[in-house]
Amino acid sequence: TLENLLSRIDDIEVASFLNEPFGARPALLSIHAGAGGTESCDWADMLMRMYTRWAERRGFDVELQDLQPGEEAGISRCSIRIDGLNAYGYAKAERGVHRLVRISPFDSNKRRHTSFCSVDVIAEVEDDDIDMDIPEDDLRIDTYRSSGKGGQHVNKTDSAVRLTHLPTNIVVQCQNQRSQLKNKQTAMKVLKSRLYEKQQDEKRAEMEKFYGEKGEMGWGNQIRSYVFQPYQMVKDLRTGVETSGVQAVMDGELDPFVNGWLRAGCPRQRNKDIQIDD
């Protein structure tokens, strides 16, 4: 049909923007709850579900690598691996701070709360992709018992691994396997990916400094606002893409936002040009 043809043309057009190095690689996506206690932890859990649904819609494979439950509800952090055609190329659009406005179900007075979560996305790189050796003296390796949802066998032994890169204080944790060795191998791969991304960020920062560009710091790295009450609206603060279909977005309908970001040339934040409604 004409609709299917136009959809296919749209997919081809968007795919043409996926030209960043390692864009075809798996994506390592992590979510961290911001200040706000239980409400922020619940928001982090909602985002994890949203990204899992989005990945499944695209036919991607999703693997939970690390999860820390919240004290009362939700999660304080998680790391998931998304594998599929151009997984990182698409998922990188989600990197930044996500803001939720709603009447909190945890507030007996039914007051409106604002919560934040940070989302980080990096490409999973292999040893053949980059030339990086990490001296043993630069690492601290800790083992502990798994604390996430892993079934009856996962948390009986100290199979979970935490790697700390001492020069940068980057911490990577993995607890999804019953084997400590496999968790260490996975954590090392993630650490190398994060160190590579840090190098690239530093290079981009130097280029922006050279050209005299300065980002808007007032909003941190906030990229999207999700308003549940008193009205319903999801608005991307970089591109202006918005929808009142909040539930569809939370069920994984993220392609309009991802595609809009790609079409706009992966713009940096433009909050100063967009009205933000409370």
Phi, psi and omega in degrees: 000165179297322180297317179294321179296315179296323178296320179294318177298320178298317179298319180295319180297314180296319181299333181292343179272355184271065186247011180286145176306136180070013179299332181276355184284163171299152179257138174253107186249128179236145180235133177232129177290139177273193177296147180133001173063229187300320181299315179292323178295322177293322178297320178298320178295320178296320179293321178300317177297317181300314181289326176296315179296319179299313181298318180295324177300324182274000180080018179277155173270138181238130179231124177279120183259331182204142179208133175239111181296153173286166183293323182244323181201164175068207181224149176271335177195161172201159174226129178232149177253127181245120185237128179170177183300117179061034183303312180291323180304322178277312189294335182298342178295343186266001183289122180148194182260133181247131188248130179245133173237121180199167170279117188290130175289350180264000181253113182295340179271002176056044178272158179277134182237151173243127182233155180229146170223144175259140178239127177242140180226126176229161177275139174282120181249150178261165179301328180288340183281325185226153178260095184216120174246130179254111179301143180300328181293343180273359185244142165242127184246122177240144175241149182201174180275140181300140181244359184265195180277101185220011179087179189286339186266335191297318189262022178269343179229165179280066184269340180288146185233137174238122177253131175242121176273106190299319181297328183249349184063023174285130181244132178233135180231144178216133183215016187276344180256154176282344181266125177297322180298315180295321177296321178294318179297317179295316180297322179295321178296319179294319179299314178299321179296319180291321178294321177296316180297322178297318177300317180294321178298319180294322178295318179295322179296320178295320179295318179295322178295320181297320182270002176077022181271141178226131179278163176282116187266346185299327182261011185063232176243034182296130183243337186209143179243132179242109180253119179264322177218147009278352175227177181244124181197134169244123184230129175275123186278354179264324187245343183085358177297132182213161178205150174267358180278068185300315183296321178298320178297314181293341175270008173106008180277076184256350186304321178302324180284316180296313181294322178297322179293319179293317181297328181280005179079031179055057186293150170284173188299141179230045185299331184294341183261358187237130178287128180253119183265139176268000000 
